[in-house]
Amino acid sequence: MINVIMCIHFCGSFFGRLRHFVDIIDPSTLFVSEKRLKECIKLLDDYKHGSLPPGVSDAQLWEAQKIKQAIIHPDTGEKIFMPFRMSGYVPFGTPIVIGLLLPNQTVVSTIIWQWLNQSHNACVNYANRNATKPTPTSKFIQGYAGAVTSAVSIAVGLNVLIQKANKLNPATRMIIQRFVPFPAVASANICNVGLMRHNELSEGIDVLDNNGNVVGSSKIAARHAIMETAFTRVVLPMPIFVLPPIIMSYLERLRFLQSNRRLLLPIHSVVCLVTFGLSLPVAISLFPQMSQIEVSCLEPEIAMATDCKVVTYNKGL
């Protein structure tokens, strides 16, 4: 019987991680019942303790692991609230993306859509953080306020600059405005991750040896974890906010759609849904969730506490 847990956590290649995260973001896991979840957890516990009932196949173990990892936080062992799971990111986030990419945005609509987007992102970042250290509610509120304020400020500022660019003709200005959400969201996402998880920088995160035992708490590992997560949040919106405006600017010139304008919003929605669904697994596969770092790169007390040359930490998603 293959070692399911270790194989999944330490997928060494990008394509191995991609296959794994395609499972993790499967929206069908949103509909798993409490009874089914408990059965999966029990099956994996039985496997871990060598007491599997006869007749259990590898496929059943893989499915159980998929369901558990999609729903349960690896540090707390608790269920992640449905809209903030990675499997809920696309279904719950797509309507917001569609709103962000609507043409002819006003300042008020820009503020509303950016607030909704960064509120959702903040909750996703917090729900999928490294949770080996508790985060006070006050820190969460401070991080949320900073993340949302930075996002709205950047987006509104870019929109105002474009509207004041008198040298641009209206058609060019509208096309450029459609691309404003990407730099606004990408830069705000960096602030969002940093602010929502800044408690990890001050408290450190647990690092584990080869046997899964906690060696100590490392601020350096926390910095690596947040930097890697922030990078994925820059890559993630790139195709989501760049491809749909390009595709829609072409489709809107088609004679069929010019005479059937009511179809533009449904087609726009499908384009956003497809690009979001394809972008998410690629972005979060750039780095393993359970990342490894050489002990020599960490604090001296970590090196003194273990004989391992490499330790592992939960990067978060």
C-alpha positions in Angstrom: 0.0 0.0 0.0 1.4 3.4 -1.0 2.2 6.0 1.6 -0.6 8.4 0.6 0.0 11.1 3.1 3.7 11.5 2.4 3.3 11.2 -1.3 0.8 14.1 -1.5 2.6 16.4 1.0 5.9 16.2 -0.6 5.2 16.2 -4.4 8.6 17.3 -5.6 7.7 18.4 -9.1 5.5 21.2 -10.3 3.2 18.8 -12.3 2.9 16.5 -9.2 1.8 19.5 -7.2 -0.6 20.6 -10.0 -2.3 17.2 -10.0 -2.6 17.4 -6.3 -4.1 21.0 -6.2 -6.5 20.2 -9.0 -8.0 17.7 -6.5 -7.9 20.2 -3.6 -9.8 22.9 -5.5 -12.4 20.4 -6.8 -15.8 22.2 -6.1 -17.5 18.9 -5.6 -15.8 18.6 -2.2 -18.0 21.5 -1.0 -20.9 19.1 -0.9 -19.2 16.4 1.1 -21.4 15.5 4.1 -20.2 15.5 7.7 -20.7 11.8 7.8 -18.6 11.2 4.7 -15.9 13.5 6.1 -15.7 11.6 9.3 -15.5 8.3 7.4 -12.5 9.7 5.4 -10.7 10.9 8.5 -11.2 7.5 10.2 -10.0 5.6 7.2 -6.8 7.7 7.1 -6.3 7.3 10.8 -6.7 3.5 10.4 -4.1 3.5 7.7 -1.7 5.6 9.8 -2.0 3.1 12.7 -1.8 0.1 10.4 -5.3 -1.1 11.2 -7.0 -0.8 7.8 -10.0 -3.0 7.3 -9.5 -5.6 4.5 -10.5 -4.7 1.0 -9.6 -1.0 1.1 -8.0 0.1 -2.2 -5.5 2.8 -3.0 -8.2 4.7 -4.8 -10.3 4.9 -1.7 -7.3 6.2 0.3 -6.5 8.8 -2.3 -10.1 9.9 -2.3 -10.2 10.1 1.5 -7.0 12.2 1.5 -8.4 14.5 -1.2 -11.6 15.2 0.8 -9.7 15.7 4.1 -7.1 18.1 2.6 -9.8 20.1 0.8 -11.8 20.6 4.0 -9.6 20.3 7.1 -6.9 22.8 8.0 -3.5 20.9 8.3 -2.5 22.8 11.5 -5.7 23.2 13.5 -7.5 20.0 12.3 -10.7 22.0 12.0 -13.0 22.5 9.1 -12.3 25.6 6.9 -15.5 27.7 6.4 -16.8 26.8 2.9 -16.4 30.1 1.0 -12.8 30.4 2.2 -11.6 26.9 1.2 -9.5 26.7 -1.9 -12.3 24.6 -3.4 -14.6 27.5 -2.8 -12.3 30.2 -4.2 -13.5 29.9 -7.8 -17.2 29.5 -7.2 -17.4 32.3 -4.6 -14.8 34.5 -6.2 -15.9 34.5 -9.9 -18.9 36.8 -9.4 -16.5 39.4 -7.8 -14.0 39.0 -10.7 -16.8 39.6 -13.2 -17.7 42.8 -11.3 -14.1 44.0 -11.3 -13.9 43.6 -15.0 -17.1 45.3 -16.0 -16.4 48.2 -18.3 -17.1 51.9 -17.5 -16.5 51.6 -13.8 -17.3 54.6 -11.6 -15.3 55.5 -8.5 -18.1 54.1 -6.3 -18.4 50.8 -8.2 -14.6 50.4 -8.2 -14.5 50.9 -4.4 -17.4 48.4 -3.9 -15.9 45.6 -6.1 -12.3 46.1 -4.7 -13.7 46.0 -1.1 -15.6 42.8 -1.9 -12.6 41.2 -3.6 -10.0 42.0 -0.9 -12.5 41.1 1.9 -12.8 37.6 0.3 -9.1 37.4 -0.3 -8.4 38.4 3.3 -10.6 35.7 4.7 -9.1 33.1 2.3 -5.6 34.1 3.3 -6.5 34.0 7.0 -8.3 30.7 6.8 -5.4 29.0 4.9 -2.6 30.6 6.8 0.0 28.7 8.9 -1.9 28.3 12.1 0.7 26.8 14.4 0.6 30.0 16.5 -2.7 31.7 17.6 -3.7 35.0 15.9 -5.5 37.5 18.2 -8.7 39.0 16.8 -7.2 42.5 17.0 -4.4 41.5 14.7 -6.9 40.1 12.2 -9.0 43.3 12.2 -5.8 45.4 11.8 -4.7 43.3 8.9 -8.1 43.3 7.2 -8.4 47.1 7.5 -5.0 47.6 6.1 -5.4 45.1 3.2 -8.8 46.6 2.1 -7.7 50.2 2.4 -4.5 49.6 0.3 -6.5 47.8 -2.4 -9.2 50.4 -2.7 -6.6 53.2 -2.7 -4.5 51.7 -5.4 -7.5 50.9 -7.7 -9.2 54.3 -7.2 -5.9 56.1 -7.7 -5.2 54.3 -11.0 -8.7 55.0 -12.3 -8.5 58.7 -11.4 -5.1 58.9 -13.2 -6.5 57.3 -16.4 -9.6 59.5 -16.4 -7.4 62.6 -16.2 -5.3 61.4 -19.1 -6.8 63.9 -21.6 -4.5 62.8 -24.4 -6.2 59.4 -24.6 -9.2 59.0 -26.8 -12.3 57.5 -25.2 -11.9 54.0 -26.7 -8.3 53.7 -25.6 -9.1 55.0 -22.2 -11.9 52.4 -21.8 -9.5 49.5 -22.9 -6.8 50.7 -20.4 -9.4 51.0 -17.6 -10.2 47.3 -18.2 -6.6 46.4 -17.3 -6.6 48.6 -14.2 -7.8 45.7 -11.9 -4.7 43.6 -12.5 -2.0 46.0 -11.1 -4.5 47.1 -8.4 -5.3 43.6 -7.3 -1.8 42.2 -7.7 -0.2 44.9 -5.5 -3.1 44.8 -3.1 -2.8 41.0 -2.8 0.8 41.4 -1.6 -0.4 43.8 1.1 -3.2 41.5 1.9 -1.1 38.5 2.5 1.5 40.4 4.4 -1.0 42.2 6.6 -3.3 39.2 7.2 -0.4 37.0 8.2 2.0 39.5 9.8 1.5 37.8 13.2 3.6 34.9 11.8 6.5 37.3 11.2 6.6 38.4 14.9 5.7 35.0 16.4 7.4 32.6 14.0 6.0 29.3 12.7 6.7 25.7 13.7 9.3 23.8 11.7 9.2 20.0 11.7 11.9 17.3 11.5 11.7 14.2 9.3 9.4 12.4 11.8 7.0 15.3 11.9 8.1 16.4 15.3 8.2 20.2 16.1 11.8 21.3 16.3 11.1 24.9 17.1 9.6 28.2 16.0 11.2 30.1 13.2 10.6 33.7 12.0 12.9 33.1 9.0 10.7 30.2 7.8 7.6 32.5 8.4 9.2 35.1 6.1 9.8 32.5 3.4 6.2 31.2 3.7 4.7 34.6 3.4 6.9 35.6 0.4 6.1 32.4 -1.4 2.4 32.9 -0.8 2.5 36.5 -1.8 4.2 35.6 -5.1 1.4 33.1 -5.9 -1.1 36.0 -5.3 0.6 38.1 -7.9 0.7 35.3 -10.5 -2.9 34.2 -9.8 -4.7 37.4 -11.1 -2.4 37.8 -14.1 -4.4 35.6 -16.5 -7.7 36.4 -14.7 -7.5 40.1 -15.2 -5.5 40.2 -18.5 -7.0 37.6 -20.7 -10.7 38.3 -20.3 -10.3 42.0 -21.4 -8.3 40.9 -24.4 -10.8 38.2 -25.3 -13.9 40.4 -24.7 -12.5 43.4 -26.7 -12.2 41.0 -29.7 -15.6 39.3 -29.2 -17.4 42.6 -28.8 -16.4 43.5 -32.4 -18.2 40.4 -33.8 -21.3 41.3 -35.7 -23.3 38.6 -33.9 -22.6 40.1 -30.5 -23.1 43.7 -31.7 -26.6 42.7 -32.6 -27.1 40.6 -29.4 -25.7 42.8 -26.7 -27.6 40.9 -24.0 -25.2 37.9 -24.5 -22.1 39.9 -23.6 -22.5 39.5 -19.8 -23.1 35.7 -19.9 -20.1 35.3 -22.3 -18.0 37.5 -20.1 -19.0 35.5 -17.1 -18.0 32.2 -18.7 -14.6 33.6 -19.9 -13.9 34.8 -16.3 -14.9 31.5 -14.8 -12.7 29.5 -17.2 -9.6 31.7 -16.7 -10.1 31.7 -12.9 -10.5 27.9 -12.8 -7.4 27.4 -14.9 -5.2 30.0 -13.1 -5.8 28.9 -9.5 -4.3 25.4 -9.5 -1.3 26.7 -11.6 -0.6 29.6 -9.2 -0.8 27.6 -5.9 1.3 24.8 -7.5 4.3 27.1 -7.8 5.4 26.1 -4.3 4.6 23.0 -2.2 2.3 23.7 0.7 4.6 21.7 3.0 7.8 23.5 2.1 11.3 22.5 3.1 14.3 24.7 4.1 17.9 23.9 5.1 18.5 24.2 8.8 21.7 26.2 8.1 19.4 29.0 6.8 17.4 29.3 10.0 18.0 30.6 13.5 21.0 29.0 15.5 18.6 27.6 18.1 16.8 25.6 15.4 20.1 24.1 14.2 21.0 23.2 17.8 17.7 21.4 18.4 17.9 18.9 15.6 20.3 16.7 13.6 18.3 17.1 10.4 19.8 19.1 7.6 16.4 20.0 6.2 13.1 20.9 8.1 9.6 21.3 6.9 7.0 24.0 7.5 3.4 24.6 6.3 3.6 27.5 3.9 -0.1 28.0 3.8 -2.2 28.5 0.7 
